[in-house]
Amino acid sequence: MSLSPPSEGGQSPFSIPFFIRRSQIMGMPVVRFRFSRSQTTTEIDYAEGDTYADLILRCGLIPDTVLIFVGDRSIPEDAVVCEEDVTIEETASRG
């Protein structure tokens, strides 16, 4: 199976769309972070046992400077990742 960028026609030589992520092939779960300040969304692969703080650090943010929400419910940063779609509210200025 090839994970190379698409050739002409938008697919790899094995007819696998180039946008298939490594996590989908390896069966890793993905969480979607919606950043309210920047109005952006990113998907992050995570391993079993990772916490939201682990993933926030991978995004280049300090966990103590954000709030994590699922709908209207707040999630502690040290909670093990269990939701697929969360909102990240940055509470501190970054400069």
C-alpha positions as CSV (number, residue, x, y, z in Angstrom):
1,M,0.0,0.0,0.0
2,S,1.4,3.4,-1.0
3,L,1.1,6.5,1.1
4,S,2.9,8.7,-1.5
5,P,1.4,12.0,-2.7
6,P,-1.1,11.7,-5.6
7,S,0.0,11.1,-9.1
8,E,-1.8,12.7,-11.9
9,G,-5.5,11.9,-11.5
10,G,-5.3,12.4,-7.7
11,Q,-4.7,8.9,-6.6
12,S,-1.7,6.7,-5.8
13,P,-0.7,3.9,-8.2
14,F,-2.7,1.5,-6.1
15,S,-5.9,3.6,-6.4
16,I,-5.9,4.7,-2.8
17,P,-6.9,8.3,-2.4
18,F,-4.0,10.5,-1.2
19,F,-6.0,12.0,1.6
20,I,-6.2,8.7,3.6
21,R,-4.4,9.3,6.8
22,R,-1.9,6.9,8.4
23,S,-4.2,6.7,11.4
24,Q,-7.0,5.3,9.2
25,I,-4.8,2.6,7.8
26,M,-3.2,1.7,11.2
27,G,-6.6,2.0,13.1
28,M,-5.5,4.9,15.3
29,P,-8.3,7.0,16.7
30,V,-8.6,10.7,15.8
31,V,-10.0,13.6,17.8
32,R,-11.1,16.9,16.1
33,F,-10.1,20.1,17.9
34,R,-12.1,23.2,17.0
35,F,-10.2,26.3,18.1
36,S,-12.7,29.0,18.8
37,R,-10.2,32.0,18.7
38,S,-8.7,31.2,15.3
39,Q,-11.9,29.6,13.9
40,T,-9.8,26.6,12.7
41,T,-10.2,22.8,13.0
42,T,-7.5,20.2,13.2
43,E,-7.6,16.4,13.5
44,I,-5.0,14.8,15.8
45,D,-4.1,11.1,16.0
46,Y,-3.8,9.8,19.5
47,A,-2.9,6.6,21.3
48,E,-4.9,4.8,24.0
49,G,-4.2,6.5,27.3
50,D,-3.3,10.0,25.8
51,T,-4.8,12.9,27.7
52,Y,-6.2,16.1,26.3
53,A,-3.1,17.9,27.8
54,D,-0.9,15.6,25.7
55,L,-2.7,16.6,22.5
56,I,-2.8,20.3,23.4
57,L,0.9,20.3,23.9
58,R,1.3,18.6,20.4
59,C,-0.6,21.6,19.0
60,G,2.0,24.0,20.5
61,L,-0.3,25.3,23.3
62,I,0.1,25.2,27.1
63,P,-2.7,23.2,28.6
64,D,-3.1,25.6,31.5
65,T,-4.0,28.4,29.0
66,V,-7.1,26.7,27.4
67,L,-10.5,25.3,28.3
68,I,-11.8,22.2,26.7
69,F,-15.5,21.8,25.9
70,V,-17.8,19.1,24.5
71,G,-20.9,21.0,23.8
72,D,-21.6,23.0,27.0
73,R,-19.7,20.5,29.2
74,S,-16.2,21.3,30.4
75,I,-13.6,18.5,30.2
76,P,-10.5,18.5,32.5
77,E,-7.2,18.7,30.6
78,D,-5.8,15.6,32.4
79,A,-8.8,13.4,31.3
80,V,-8.1,10.6,28.9
81,V,-9.3,11.4,25.4
82,C,-12.7,9.9,25.0
83,E,-14.6,12.4,22.8
84,E,-14.2,12.7,19.0
85,D,-15.1,16.4,18.7
86,V,-14.0,19.1,21.2
87,T,-13.8,22.8,21.3
88,I,-10.7,24.5,22.6
89,E,-11.1,28.0,24.1
90,E,-7.9,29.9,24.5
91,T,-8.0,31.9,27.7
92,A,-4.7,33.6,27.6
93,S,-3.0,35.9,25.0
94,R,-0.1,34.3,23.3
95,G,2.0,37.4,23.1
